[in-house]
Amino acid sequence: MNSRTPNGDSIADQVRHHQSNDVNLSDVASSLTDAHAHRPGVWQEDLAKTNAALHANGILPGMDIVGIKGQDFVTRDSQGHVQLVDSTNITSRHTDSHSGGARDIGGRHANLNPDGSGTVEAQRGDNSGWVLSQALLRSQGIDKPTPNQMANYQLELEHLNGKPVSQFKPGDQIKVPPSAKSGDQTDFVAERANAAEARDKSVVDHNYDLAARALDKFASSGGIIRSSNISMDDINKALTGTVTEDERKGLTFLRDHYQQLQNTDTSLTGGKVGVIYQSNLDAARTAEENKIRQAHITAIGGDP
């Protein structure tokens, strides 16, 4: 076995390097997914060690990770309630109730819990290699399971049921493990997009607020703020003097973005060209915010 393949001990060690207030556990999700792909027969043991380490660190208290869906943890509490938890922000959670209940899986009667576990009634032919594995993986949304996925899932079925697939008989109630699906999909597209929009807008607003205050203080012409302007010479001169940290940040932003921000309107109402007016900052801020807004719309699947 590749020594680099994560296992329960190495993943538990990853967890121990997290603080109780850490919210991004995407590294743990990635390692669990890798372990599931390469250690299917002992993945439940890997999960148990991972959960023990999480609880010891006060992370996800009262919850056990029982499966993986892309970038999301499938968790279950002591009352059997199942939630999806965003591995990049474990404070973001959804009730996972859409996959439970009685179902038909390729003609087989199944009773599944929201985490994908449960039982399925074996039918004729399920004692042949990969037949049942393929049907169950397809029911989890994997349209074309690979040979490796089917072989690994068969190992999980055999480990959970305590006998080889060749001994499955029609009518047997076969135990099904919680679902574990690799990939980039997440149930938290909207939450991630909202957080990214708020974060990016906050950065833009902070930078432009500092730049506006620097322009107001170090402008080469006074009067009404919107008639004030600042030149590159003004900026460089101010930066050589005594300024506060926020003033330095504002001046540096103006200097580094001077080419984009300087006024190019040659009309009579446009003012002097080659300097920065407050109106130039306002227009640039609006353009940046519009880009952020369009990126948010695209991220949640809307039309830009």
KADAJO-V335950 format. One record per run of one state. SS is the DSSP state (a for helix, b for strand, c for the rest). FROM is the first residue (numbers start at 0). LEN is the number of residues. If there is no record, write none. Layout:
SS | FROM | LEN
SS | FROM | LEN
This chain:
c | 0 | 7
a | 7 | 9
c | 16 | 9
a | 25 | 13
c | 38 | 1
a | 39 | 17
c | 56 | 6
b | 62 | 7
c | 69 | 2
b | 71 | 6
c | 77 | 4
b | 81 | 5
c | 86 | 6
b | 92 | 3
c | 95 | 5
b | 100 | 5
c | 105 | 2
b | 107 | 5
c | 112 | 5
b | 117 | 4
c | 121 | 9
a | 130 | 9
c | 139 | 7
a | 146 | 15
c | 161 | 3
a | 164 | 3
c | 167 | 5
b | 172 | 4
c | 176 | 3
b | 179 | 2
c | 181 | 7
a | 188 | 30
c | 218 | 6
a | 224 | 3
c | 227 | 1
b | 228 | 2
c | 230 | 1
a | 231 | 8
c | 239 | 5
a | 244 | 12
c | 256 | 1
a | 257 | 4
c | 261 | 6
a | 267 | 3
c | 270 | 5
b | 275 | 2
a | 277 | 22
c | 299 | 5
